[in-house]
Structure formats: C-alpha cells, structure tokens
Amino acid sequence: MNQPSPAIVPQSAVRRLPRWALFLLCTAYILPGFVGRNPWRGADMAALGYMLELAGGHTPWMAPLLGGLAPETDGMLPYWLGAWAIQLADPWLAPELAARIPFVLLMALTLLSAWYGIYALARNPGAQPVAFAFGGEAQPADYARAMADGGLLALLACLGLAQPTHETTSYLVQLCCTALVFYGLATGPQQKTLPAMALAAGLAGLVLSGAPALAVFYTLGVAVLYWFDASENPGDRALSRRWSTLALAMALASGALAWWLDAWRWKLAWPQDLGKDWLGLARLFVWFTWPAWPLALWTVWRWRRQILHRHPHRHLLLPLWFVLMAMVCAAGTLPSDRALLLGLPALAALAAFALPTLRRSMSALVDWFTLLFFSASVIAIWVIWISTQTGFPAKPAANVAKLVRGFEPQFSAIAFAVALAGTLAWCALVWWRAGRHRSAIWKTLVLPAAGTTLCWLLLTTLWMPMLDYARSDVPQMRTLAQLAGQPACMHMYGLERTQIAALQFHGRVRLVPLEEPPRCDWLVNSPQASSPTAQNPLPEPDLHGWTLQHSVDRPRERSEVLELYLRDAPHD
C-alpha cells in the first residue's frame, strides 16, 4: 500500500503563473552575459580558440588542436556547434557572437526540459496531493503545472547556475543533455515518441561532450527504478517495465558509442588525491546550490515515508539519483563546481516538492531573507557603479581603480536603461509579494529567482565594461601585438591554451611553436611555465639569438607576465 502524500493543496493554491512573466524572467536571465562582452579568460576563451581553428579549416574536426595542444576537456560536440555557427553566420556576425548562438539555444532548452521533466514527475499518482473529503483539492494538471513553475524558479534562483551557463564550453552542453535525459526518463512512461527522442539525443550529447559515464549511469539507475515501479495499476507497471527495458538498451547503446569513439576516460579519484577537502566541498555545495538545497532537504524529510517505502516513488527517487551522480562527480573530478552544475535541474525538482509542505512561517522566513539579501546586493551594485561614474562616494571608485589598473569607466545609455527597468521591476515585485497574494504555491520562490536574475542583469549591464576589462585578455594581448607591430606570426613557448587563443583572436597574430616553421621575427614566452613553482614546469627555452624587448602583465594579475623577444639580426 502506498503511503499517504504529505502534500495538502487546495485548488486555489495552484493558480497559474503568468506565462509572459515567466518568459520575461527567463529571457532576462539567458540573454545578459551572452551579448556585449569579449570572451572571458579561461575555458570560454580556449573554447572559442578551438572553434575558430575548426571553422577556418586549420585543424581536423575529429582531433582539434590549438597551438599543437589538444583540448583539456573531452568531447568534440561543443567545438563543432560553435564552429558550425561561425561558418553559417560569416560574415554577418562577429565570430565570438556567432559561436554563442547555439549555447543560447542550449540554455533555453535546458530550462524548457527541466520544466517539462518536473511537470511529468508531479503528474505521477504518488506525487499528487491528498484528496479532500468534500472535494476542492488541486486538480492533477493544475497541480503539476504549479509545481513545474516552482521548480523552474528554484533552478533560476541557484547561485551557481549563472556564470557557467553563459560560457561557450562543454559544461553547458552537458547540462542541457542532462536536462534532456532527465525529461526523457521522467516523461517516458506517460508518453512515447518525444521522450524517447529527447533521451536518445541527451545520451548521445553526453557521450559527444565528454561525459559517457554519466550517460550510462543515469539510465541504468532509472531503469532499475522503473523495474520496481510502485504503481498499483498493472497496466502502468507493465508500461514502466517496458520503459525500463528501453532505458537499459539506451544505456548499452551509449556505452557502445563511447567505446567506438574511444571516449571512455576514468576521471574519478579520491578528493584528497585531487587536493580537495570535505569542508571545502561542503562550502561549495552550500553556496552553489542555494536556495534549492534547503528545500530539497525538507522534501527528503517530509516525503521520507514515500522514499523508504518498499516500492519507492519515482518522482522522488529519479531526481535523487541525478543529484547523487552530480555529487559523486563533484567530489571525484575537477572542476567540482562544473560537475555539480549537472545536478541543478534535479535538485530544483526536489525543491519543488517541498512547496506543498512548507509552513507559513518558513515561507515568510525565506521571503524576508531573500528580500534583505538581494536588496542589499542591488544597492551595492548601484552604489559602486555610481561611484565609478561620478567619483562619489570616493571609496568604491578608489577600490575599483586599485583592483583593475588602467580601467576607464564607460557609460552606456542602453545598459543603464535595461538596469533601471530591471530594478523597477524588482521593486514592483516586492510590492506585489508584500500584498495579500498568499495562495499561489510557487510564491515562495518568486523573490529568490527574481533577485538572482536581477543581480545577474545588473552585473552584465552596469558592471560589464569593468568585468570585461578584468576577466578578458584584451589589454595584455593587444598591447603585445601593438608592441611587436602587428606581425603576421609569432613563435611561442609555454603559453596556455587560453593565452594562445586570446593572442590569436585579440592580437590577430598567428602563433607557431618555437623552432617550428615558418620563421617568425618575434617570440612570446611565458616565464611562469618554466618556473620551479609551476605544477608541471617546462624546460627552460633556448633563447640564444633572441633579445628581450618587453614584459607585459595583466591589469588584474601582475604576476601573469608574458615576455616579448625579437630575433637578433644575422651577423655578416
């Protein structure tokens, strides 16, 4: 016998969240950060470098190289997507903007898949609220829609979602494919064709983006879950077992595809072997998944009888399995935050199932904490921006000048208008939330989602010039190219992938390894690569016949120096 549901939800609590408001919120979250900036240092810049090499025909499609170096992350799909977009958009769009178009669509598909996956889980009989003696309980479709709205708001509210999902890297591709797999497995027993297509596409995408093990383990775990379905209807149990067989077949197909592509890599290791500690991992989990994790824990507690039942319900076990996989990967792989990113859609689903069981006092606590935290953050962002523009108050502007040497503040009327509109919308939302709109089940997560979106919007409008200057390689690389007189080529030694990509993109210089043809008059060297303190120090380069001309550091990090050498003139 199934345990009674802890959810007690009247029909009045599942009022519809306006679609236009949800669409505007998602748009305000997705688009800022993809437009109006240079590629940022690190994985974002390195990925663009490989995409440009592929689009220009300078490297093989199955084994791309950048300055003779293979990508640090496995999986070619992200580079293919960006390269195809660059080729299709040329010459109408700048390559860095064209490369982001597929990733904008991937982010939108992630949110859409998460919404429909949570909707499908909430339609399960075990997830439904308690039936009232005289009627009036929430109807299944309305209840599922309200839960999906709440889950999507929980996903948007997660603090760790913002930056990784606005970079053109494999991590966003893996997140989108994980959301597709989540949707396919959650919806499978209820529908047929579309969930199977989403599941197949998601699994193939995970294999091609460097996560074949996740593709296999996601489906294996859920196949076992569906085999032991708790449904009391024999027809539903038979359907779940057929879907379990399909999931098992797809897991085997994913493993075969990974084996054929030679994509299997054992990446898991003990956290101590990777230089991690459990306290640091706990801190990462707390801030990265806030505010979804407290609600998810509350769900586990309030629905514990359904979880511990002899036939546990899949609306709880399925997202728990996805979260467990993400936590294992975060503990045993690098970088931890990008691995934890893949668990956010499932964690948001668990958070949604806390909403029907929250007490009014807990909901009020979330509202007040969110209001104070994000209002203070918004005020701080505006004050620092006003200080850099006007010089008053003086202290924030002085701190910015100290942290980002050489930065000249810029004013954009469009960015100011967008930021002001977003701030006024936040004030209107706070006014609405302070009113007597207490019936909607998703109301608790409106302020967290809107606050996170507003802060991201302000950072990517008001602060974008400052962040772009600090986080990109533009100042250093353009200075190097100008000092060398914009040569056609340069030799290089010890440069990282992101530095190679940045110098070729921003400096318009073709880089070739030292001592390889063609013969170039200039050499750029990274002394940090040969330092004994480096993690894997390189041998000292043979600089006989070269003369040091300049040393150029980054405005944000003075220790990151690149040396510019000129080839000595031959003696008669």
Secondary structure, 3 states (H helix, E strand, C coil): CCCCCCCCCEHHHHCCCCHHHHHHHHHHHHCECCECCCCCCCHHHHHHHHHHHHHCCCCCCCCCCECCECCCCCCCHHHHHHHHHHHHHCCCCCHHHHHHHHHHHHHHHHHHHHHHHHHHHHCCHHHCCCCCCCCCECCHHHHHHHHHHHHHHHHHHCHHHCCHHHCCCHHHHHHHHHHHHHHHHHHCCCCCHHHHHHHHHHHHHHHHCCCHHHHHHHHHHHHHHHHCCCCCCHHHHHHHHHHHHHHHHHHHHHHHHHHHCCCCCCCCCCHHHHCCCHHHHHHHHHHHCCCHHHHHHHHHHHCHHHHCCCCCCHHHHHHHHHHHHHHHHHHHCCCHHHHHHCCHHHHHHHHHCCHHHCCHHHHHHHHHHHHHHHHHHHHHHHHHHHHHHHCCCHHHHHHHHHHCCCCCCCCCHHHHHHHHHHHHHHHHHHHHHCCCCCCCCCHHHHHHHHHHHHHHHHHCCCCHHHHHHHHCCHHHHHHHHHHCCCCCEEEEECCCHHHHHHHHHHCCCEEEECCCCCCCCEEEECHHHHCCCCCCCCCCCCCCCEEEEEEEECCCCCCCEEEEEEECCCCC
